[in-house]
């Protein structure tokens, strides 16, 4: 499993998780990687952090940490099982597509990890910017389909 953080402006290296992600391990990622990233890309404190609702993401320790740091950046509270709103799904698909098109393909787990890190670093910035810019439209479309308010 890997974890990565990106924004319209920048991205950080992928983090390889050697074991199952727990709430405590996720808390460590948030404090070690996310907290240092957000002020760089959003020095005004207006940055927004998006995650899915995986169990470690919704753990008490992670939720408490995000609440404690709410003055540093905002956290979107996404409904469960809403992949159409999370741009990381699109990024994952692009990464896997790039890895699959490698010649020769990676033949070992370590080769796969190396290729994955390389492809992450090669993602065109404009692709990330387009995905980030699509979020308000994704939210509006989802709300229309589900009968909610039409303004973001």
C-alpha positions as CSV (number, residue, x, y, z in Angstrom):
1,X,0.0,0.0,0.0
2,X,1.2,3.5,-0.7
3,X,0.1,7.0,0.5
4,X,0.7,10.2,-1.3
5,X,-0.3,13.8,-1.0
6,X,-0.6,16.4,-3.8
7,X,-2.1,19.7,-4.5
8,X,-2.7,22.0,-7.4
9,X,0.8,23.4,-6.8
10,X,3.0,20.6,-5.6
11,X,3.3,16.9,-4.6
12,X,5.3,15.0,-2.2
13,X,7.0,11.6,-2.7
14,X,4.9,8.5,-2.2
15,X,5.2,6.7,1.1
16,X,5.3,3.0,1.1
17,X,3.4,1.3,3.9
18,X,5.0,-2.0,4.8
19,X,2.2,-3.1,7.1
20,X,-1.5,-2.7,7.5
21,X,-2.6,0.9,7.9
22,X,-4.1,1.5,11.4
23,X,-5.4,4.7,12.9
24,X,-2.1,5.2,14.8
25,X,0.0,4.6,11.7
26,X,-2.2,7.0,9.8
27,X,-1.8,9.6,12.5
28,X,1.9,9.3,12.1
29,X,1.6,10.0,8.3
30,X,-0.6,13.0,8.9
31,X,1.7,14.5,11.5
32,X,5.0,13.7,9.6
33,X,3.9,14.3,6.0
34,X,0.7,16.2,5.7
35,X,1.3,18.7,8.4
36,X,4.6,19.8,6.8
37,X,3.1,19.9,3.3
38,X,0.0,22.0,3.8
39,X,1.8,25.2,4.9
40,X,4.1,25.0,1.9
41,X,1.3,24.9,-0.6
42,X,-1.3,26.9,1.4
43,X,0.6,29.4,3.5
44,X,-2.7,31.3,4.0
45,X,-4.2,28.4,6.0
46,X,-7.0,28.0,3.4
47,X,-5.8,24.7,2.1
48,X,-8.2,21.8,2.0
49,X,-7.4,18.2,2.7
50,X,-9.4,15.4,1.1
51,X,-9.3,11.7,2.0
52,X,-11.7,8.8,1.6
53,X,-13.4,7.2,4.6
54,X,-11.2,4.2,5.0
55,X,-11.3,3.0,8.6
56,X,-7.9,4.4,9.6
57,X,-8.9,7.8,8.1
58,X,-12.0,7.9,10.2
59,X,-10.3,6.6,13.4
60,X,-10.7,8.6,16.6
61,X,-7.0,9.5,16.7
62,X,-7.0,10.7,13.1
63,X,-10.3,12.6,13.5
64,X,-9.0,14.3,16.7
65,X,-5.7,15.3,15.0
66,X,-7.6,16.8,12.1
67,X,-9.8,18.7,14.4
68,X,-6.8,20.0,16.4
69,X,-5.2,21.3,13.2
70,X,-8.4,22.8,11.7
71,X,-6.8,26.3,11.9
72,X,-3.9,25.1,9.7
73,X,-6.1,23.8,6.9
74,X,-9.6,22.5,6.3
75,X,-10.7,18.9,6.0
76,X,-13.4,17.9,3.7
77,X,-15.9,15.5,5.2
78,X,-16.8,13.2,2.3
79,X,-19.7,10.9,2.4
80,X,-18.7,7.2,2.6
81,X,-18.3,5.3,-0.6
82,X,-18.1,8.3,-2.9
83,X,-15.1,7.6,-5.1
84,X,-16.5,9.9,-7.8
85,X,-15.6,12.8,-5.6
86,X,-12.0,11.7,-4.8
87,X,-9.4,12.6,-7.4
88,X,-7.0,10.1,-5.9
89,X,-8.9,7.4,-7.8
90,X,-8.1,9.1,-11.1
91,X,-4.5,9.5,-10.1
92,X,-4.2,5.9,-9.1
93,X,-5.7,4.8,-12.5
94,X,-3.2,7.0,-14.3
95,X,-0.3,5.6,-12.3
96,X,-1.3,2.0,-12.9
97,X,-1.8,2.7,-16.6
98,X,1.7,4.1,-16.8
99,X,3.2,1.2,-14.9
100,X,1.3,-1.3,-17.1
101,X,2.7,0.4,-20.2
102,X,6.4,0.1,-19.0
103,X,8.6,-2.0,-21.2
104,X,9.8,-4.2,-19.7
105,X,7.2,-4.3,-17.0
106,X,8.3,-4.5,-13.4
107,X,9.1,-8.1,-12.4
108,X,9.5,-7.9,-8.7
109,X,7.8,-6.0,-5.9
110,X,10.9,-3.8,-5.5
111,X,10.8,-3.1,-9.3
112,X,7.1,-2.2,-9.1
113,X,7.8,0.2,-6.2
114,X,10.6,1.9,-8.1
115,X,8.5,2.3,-11.2
116,X,5.5,3.5,-9.2
117,X,7.7,6.2,-7.5
118,X,9.1,7.2,-10.9
119,X,5.7,7.5,-12.5
120,X,4.3,9.4,-9.6
121,X,7.1,12.0,-10.0
122,X,6.4,12.1,-13.8
123,X,2.7,12.9,-13.5
124,X,2.3,16.1,-15.5
125,X,1.5,19.0,-13.2
126,X,-1.3,20.1,-15.5
127,X,-3.1,16.8,-15.0
128,X,-3.1,17.3,-11.3
129,X,-4.3,20.9,-11.7
130,X,-7.2,19.8,-13.9
131,X,-8.2,17.1,-11.4
132,X,-8.1,19.6,-8.5
133,X,-10.1,22.2,-10.5
134,X,-12.7,19.5,-11.2
135,X,-13.7,19.0,-7.6
136,X,-16.4,21.7,-7.4
137,X,-18.0,20.3,-10.6
138,X,-17.8,16.8,-9.2
139,X,-19.5,17.9,-6.0
140,X,-22.2,19.8,-7.9
141,X,-22.9,16.9,-10.2
142,X,-23.1,14.5,-7.4
143,X,-25.5,16.7,-5.4
144,X,-27.8,17.1,-8.4
145,X,-27.9,13.4,-8.9
146,X,-28.6,12.7,-5.3
147,X,-31.2,15.6,-5.0
148,X,-29.1,17.9,-2.8
149,X,-28.4,21.6,-3.1
150,X,-26.8,22.6,-6.4
151,X,-24.3,25.2,-5.1
152,X,-20.9,24.4,-3.8
